[in-house]
Amino acid sequence: MRIWKWKIEVTDRQTVMMPAGAKLLDVQMQNGDCCVWALCDQNAAIGPRHLAIYGTGNPMPDEPGEYLATFQMRGGALVFHAFEVAHAQEG
């Protein structure tokens, strides 16, 4: 098992390829990049995971997905909330 990191975009929806069964741990800004960390079995097959990011005060679906983390940008001026969703086009 290893903890791996992926840089992600601050965008409404995206797909991240990671080992099957990876446990999503957190989303934070690191050195100006938005990153997601997951506990992974590095020998597992790689597959898609779907993330949604909602800004505070912005519309979001009734079922936004499974909450992952809240992160801030621009010294806290922008606050976003990351969720895992079942499908890339959900929401």
N, C-alpha and C positions, 0 to 999 in steps of 0.2 A: 504494500500500500504506500502511496505517496500523495502529498498535497501538490496539486498542479495549479497553475495560474494561466488565464487567458485574458488578453486585452479584448474588450468589447466596446461597441459603439453606444453612445447615449442616444438611442433611437427607439421608436415605439415598439418594434418587434424585430427579433433576430434569431438566428439559429447558430448554435455553437456545437461543434463536433467534439465529443469527449468520450472517454471509456464508458461502456454500459454500466449502469448501477452506480455511477459516480454520485457522491453525496455533496450537493451544493452547500458551501459553508458561508460565503459572504461576498458582498460586492462593495468595493471601496475605490476611491481615487488613490493612485500611486504615481508620483512624479508626473502629474498632468494627464495620466491615462486612466480610464475607467477599466477596472479589472474584476474578474470573478475567480474565486478560488473554490476548488472541489477536492475532496478526498477520493482518490482513484485507485483502482486495481490497474496498474499499468499494463497488465497482460490481457485485459478485457477487450472485446471487440469495440471499435469506435462507432458511435452513432450520434444522431442529432438530439440536442436538447433545445427547447424553445423558450426564449426569455421575452418578457414584456417590461417596459420601463414607463412609469407614469410620473409626471411632474406634479408636485403639490398643487392642488386647486384645479387641475385639469380633469376633464371628463374621463371616466373609466367604466368598463362593463360591470354589471351586477356581480359577475363571477370572474374576478381579475386573474385568478390562478393562485398558486401557492406562494405566499409571501416569502421572500428571501432576505432582503436587506433594504435599508434606507441609506443613501449616501448624499453628500453635498458637493457642490462645485462653487467656484468663485467666492471662496471664503464664507460659504453658507448662504449666499444670495440666491442660489438655486438648490432646491432639494428634490431628489428623485427617489422613487420606490420601485425596487426590482421584484418581479414575480416570475415563477416558472409557469408556463402554460402548456396544455396538452398538445397543441398543434401550432404550427407556424402562423396560420391565418386566423387563429381564434381571436375573438374579441370584437 
